[in-house]
Amino acid sequence: MAGCGTVEQFFKLNERGTNVKTELIAGLTTFVTIGYVIFVNPTILAAAGIPKEAAIAATIAASFVATLLMGLLANYPIAVAPGMGLNAFFTYTVVLGFGLHWTVALGAVFISGVFFLILTVTRVRHWIIEAVPPSLRAAIPVGIGLYIAFIGLKNAGIVVANESTFVGIGNLTKPEPLLAVFGILLSAVLMSRNIKGALIISILATTILGMITGTVAYPRGISDIASFDLPSLAPTLGKLDLAGALRFGIFNIIFTFTMVELFDNMGTLMGLLKKAGLMKEEGQPPELGRAFISDSIGTMSSAVLGTCTVTSYLESAVGVAEGGRTGLTAVVVAILFAAALIFTPLIGLVPSFATAPALVIVGALMLSEIVEINFKDFTESFPVFLTIIGMPLTFSIATGLGMGFIVYTVIKLLTGRAKDIHWMMYIIAALFIINFAMRASG
């Protein structure tokens, strides 16, 4: 009983109108909903050259550390894991786009975590959040959503390169695209019916169907699975190249990592805290700063472990809906992430076309922010349009962000509405211009 009293006092269960049982159920529900990241993130990182087994171990370890920090330091019922969109930026823009080695990209992730921590403990974070207009802020997750969905369709073989039209539809008579279509439809139906763990169910069902059809190799028996070794962190642990990241330039990758992380995390945290009834009417709750510190440390840890930037997950809303109100929910999620290491031999069997549907569905979910955009004011809607369309069409989150921020500042200035521009926007736009100039000259 004394132990329960200590838990109650530490997490302030009574104060927030919850109890241990409710928090345990909320944690389990959140994990089931967010667990797909263990399947999807390693697949994306493997495309960057990171050994897949090490990427699985790093994903689990980073999620455990970051979520545990969020629970113990900030006392929030929020799960933290490598971000969808941030992993795509890591792989397709930084590594494959800029031609950098994944160790350099990990170095950039670590430095961005340091910058994010500095922004958090100073007023700069507050200035940046204040500076960016709501419409442009809402456009960021929408654009990232389209970008992620595009990658999912590409990985599934549903969208392919076409010499005449740049992109076109793939050969849907092949088993891989057909199985991916099955996965997308199954995910959509399960999500529509509010089935918990819809994405995990879809990934596993698509993989099993692939085994039945002979598209995916399957183990000959339980002994084969049992004989698999647990994945090792050795290939990625501490392999980040800080010097290489700094040589490539702060403006090229570190700045964008920091900006995307800032707005992605801020929007998610605010939405979840409002849903949980933890956002006060007057100003920001004191724990919010600790949440950002947790995320910053989590990001630095993820780089050391061997994965991309971590961020708060909107799927935590499912646990909040189950009554989760404190960090005990997050601690339960962290423990379940650690326990998932036992099942990693099965995760290694999952092909990319089985995880692709999750990217499409997550992309669709991120479109919800579009309702926050002011389409009646063209000085707002045009920069928003460029931000959203720029990310998938240039295959770069950084480019879409830069286009939106620069054009917003210029169009407001040239239409006599300079009063709408926060002074920090001039600095951000100038940094993106420098970014573009350095990339063009490099």
N, C-alpha and C positions, 0 to 999 in steps of 0.2 A: 504493500500500500504506500510505503514511503517513496518507493520508486515512481509510482503513478503521480504522487504529489509533486515530485521534482519535475517530472515531465510537464505537468499542468502549469507549474510556475514558470518554467523556462520558456515554453511556447505560448503562455497566456491563453490557455484553452477556454477557461471560463469567461475571461474578458471578451473574447471574440465569439462567444456563444456556440462552442463546439466541444467535442470530447474525443477521447483516444479512438474509440471504435469508428466514429465518423471520419476522422483523419486517415485511419488505415484504409477504409473503403475508398476514400477520395484518392489516396495515393495509388492504390491498385488500379482504379479506373483511369487515372491519368497515364500510368505506365502502359496500359493496354492500348490506349489511344496514340501515344507517342512512340511506341516501340518500333514502328516502321523505320525510324531513323537508323536503327542498327543494320537494317538490310540495305537501305538506299544510300546512305552516306559513303560507305566503303566502295560501292559501285562507282560513284562519281569520282572519288579520290583515286581509285585504281586507274581511271583514264588519265590521271596526271602522272602516273608512273609509280605511285606508292604501292608497295606490295599489298594485295587485298587482305591477307590474313592480319598483317600488322595494322591496316586501316580499320579492320573490325575491332581489334583490341584497343586501338587508340580512341575509336568512337565511343566504346563502352566506358573506358577509363575517364575520358574527358567529360562525358555526360555524368558519371558518378561524382567526380570532383566538383564540377560546376553546380550541379543540382544540390549537392550536400552543402556547399557554401551558401547558396540561396536560402536553404532551409535554416541553417544554423546562424548565419550572420544577419540576414534580413528578416527572417521569420515570415517568409511569404510562401504560399502554397503553389509555387511556380516551378515547373521543370525547365531545365536548361540543357541544351545539347547542340552539337554542330548544326548551324543554320542552313536550311534549304535556301538557295539563292547565294548565300555566302560561300557554300561549297562549290556551286556552279561558277561563281566569280573566280574562286581559287583555281579551279581546274581549267576552265575554258577561256578565261581572259588572261590570268596571270601566267599560268604554265604553258598552255597551248597557244594562246594569243601572243604573249610577249616573248615566248620561247625560253622562259626561265626554268631552272631545275626546281623540283618541288621543295627541296631544302631551302632555297631562297624564298619561296613563297611562305614557308613556315616561319622564316625569319621576319618577313613582313607582318605576318599575323601577330607574332610576339610584340613587335614594336608598336603595332596599332593598339594592342592591349595596354601598353605603357602609356601611349597618348590618350587613350580613352580614360585611363585612371587619372591622368593629369587634368583632363577636361572635367572629370567628375569632382575632384577635390577643389577645383577653382570655380569661378563663376562663368567660365567660358562655355561650359555645357549649357548653362541656362541661357546665355546670349544666343547661342546657335539655335536652340530650340525655339526661342522667341523670334528669331530672325526669319525663319523659313515660314512662308504663308501656309495656312491649312491645306489649300488645294494642292500645292506642290508637295507638301508632306504626305498627303494621301496618295499622290501619283506614284510615289516610290514603291510601296508594296504591290500596287497594281501592275506596274511595269515589270517588277521582279517576278510576279505571278505568271505573266505571259512568257517571260524568258524561261522560267522553270518548265512550264507546260511545253514550250517548243523543244527543250532538251529532252523531255520525256517522250514526245512524239518521235523525235529523231532517234533516241535510243531504242525505241520500239520498232523502228523500221517503217513506221506509218508515214513519216515525212522523210524524203530523201533529197539529195542534191540533183539538180536538173540543169543541163547546160543551157537550155533555151529560156527557162523561167526561174533560174537560180534554185528554187525548191519545187518539189512536186510530190504527189502521193506515191508511196512505195508499192511493192508487189504484194497485195493482200492475199494472194493465193499461197504465199509461203507460210510455213507454220509459225515462225516467230511473230510476225505482225498480227496474225490471226489470234494467237494466244494473248498478245498484248491488248487487242481489242476486247477480248473476253475479260481480261483483268480490269480494263477501264469500265466496262459496263457493270461488272460485278461490284466494283468499288462504288460506283455511282448509285446503284440500287441499294447497297448496304448502308451507305451514307444517308440516302433519302429516307431509309427506314430507321435511322438513328441507332444502328447496331454498333455497339462499342467494339473497338478493334477492327473496324471495317477494312482498313488498309492492310493490316497484318493478315487478316483472313484472305483478302484478295491475293496478296503476294504468295502465300502458302498454297492457295488453291491453284493459281496459275502455274506455280512450280510443279505441283503434283500432276496437273494435267499435262504439262510438258514432259514429265517422266513417262506418263502413260502412253503418250503419242510417240515417244522415242526421241523427242527434241532435246531433252535434258538427260544427261547421264545420271543414274541413280545408284546408290550403294547396294551391294549384293545382299546385305543383311545388317542386323544390329551390330554385329561384331566389327563390320567395316567402319561404322560411325564411331563406335567405342574406341577403335584403334587410332582415330585421328587425334593428333596432339592439339592442345589448346593454343590459340594464336599467340605469338610472342610480340612484345613491343620493341624488341631489340633492333629491328631494321629502321625504326623511326625515332626511338627515344633519344632525345637530345641531339638530333641530327639537323636542327635548324641552322641556317646560314645567315647570321645577323649581318656580317660584313657584306655579303653579297646583296642583301636587301638594301642596305644603305648605299652601296655603290650604284645600284640601279636607279635610286632616287626616291625621295619621300613622296613627291607629288604623283608619281606614276601608279603606285599600288597602295602604299601605307595610308595616304590621305583618303583614298576611296574606301579602303577597308574600314577606316575609322568613321567616315561619314555614314556609310550604309549601316554599320553596327549601331551608331548613335540613334538614327531615326527608326530603324527596325525595332530596337529594344525599347525605345521610349514609347512608341505607339502601342506595342504589345503590353508592356507593363501597365500603362495607364488604363488600357481597356480591361485588363484582368483585375486590376485593383478596384475599378468602378463596379465590375460584376460581383466582386467579393465584398463590396461595401467597405473597403479599406481606404478609399480615397476621400479625404476630408474636403469640405466645401471651401475652406480657407487655406489656400496654398497646398504644397505638396507634403505628404506624410514624411516624418523624419527617417523612416526606414528606407525610403526610396533611394537616398544617397548610398546607403549600405547595399542595396540591391545592385546598383551600378558598380560599386566597388567589387562585389561578388562576381559580377559578370566580367569585369576587367581582369581580375585575378584568374578567373576561369578561362578567359581567352589566352592569357599568357601560358597557363598550364596546358591548354590544348595544343599550343605550338610546340611545347617541349615534348608532349606525348606523341605528336605526329598527326594532328588533324587540323581542320580549318577552324575559323572563329566560331565560338559558341554563342548562343543567344537564347533569350526567353521564348518559350513556345506557346503560341496561342491555344494549342490543344489542351493546355492546363485549365482552360475554361470548363472542360468536362468534369474535372475533379472539383472545381469550385462549385459547379452545379450540384455535385453530390454532397456538398457541405464543407469541403476543405477550406479552412480559413487561416491556417497557420503553417509554419515551416515544417511541422511534423509530416504534413502531406508530402512535401518535397523530400524529406529524409527517407520516407517509405519508397518514393520513386527512385532515389539514389541507390538504395539497397537492392531494389529489383533490377536496376541496370547492372549492378555488380554480379547478381545471381545469373543474369543472362549470359555471362561468359561461358557457363557450362554448355549452352546450346550453340556455341559458335561453329562447331563442325557442321551443323545443319544449315547455318547461315551461309557458309561457303558454297553450298550447293545451289543457291538461288541465282538464276541468270539475270542479266540486265533487262531483258524484255519483261520479266516478272516484277521488277521494281519500277519500271518506267510508268505504269499506270498511277502509282503513288505520286509521282511528280506532276502528272497531268491534273490529278484531283487537288493536290495542294495548290497548284497554280490557279485553279478555278476558285478555291476558297479565298485566295488573296485578292480576288477581284471585288470583294465586298466593300473595300475602302472607297470604291469609285463613287459611292453615294455622297461622300464628303466633299466632292469636287464641285466648284462653282463654274458651271458651263455657260452661265449667262453673261459673264464678263470675259471677253475675248483675250484681254491682257492676262487673264488667269488661265483660261482653257487652252490657249495655244502652247504656252510653255509646258503645260501638263501633257498635252497631246504628244509633244516632242519627247518628253521624258518617257512616257509609256511606250510609244512606238519605237523609240531609239534603242531600248534595251534588247528586244528580240531581233530587230532587223540588223543591228550592228554586232549582235552576239556579244554584247558587253554592257554590264550594269554601269560601269564607270562612264562610258560614253553617253548613255541615256541620261544619267545624272547631270553630267556636264552640260549637255545640250539644254536641258530644262533650266538649270540655274543661271546659265549665261543669258539665254534668251529672255527669261523672266526679267532680269535686271535691265537689259537693254531696252526691251519693249516698254517697260514702265517708264524708263527715263526719257525715251523719245516721244512718248505720248503725253508728256507733261504731268506724270503721276509719280514723280520722284518721292513724294511724301509717303507713298505706299511701301517704299523700300527701306528696310531696316539697314543700318550702317554695316552690320555684319555680312549682309548679302553681297555687298561690293567686294569684301575680302574673299568670300567663298567663290564668287564668280571669277575673280582675278586668279585664284589658285587653280581653278579648273582651266582657265585660258593658258596658264603656265603649263599645266598638265598636258593639254593638247599640243602645245608648241614643242615641248620636250619629246613627246612621242613621235611627232612629225619629223623632228630633226634627228631622232635616234634611229 
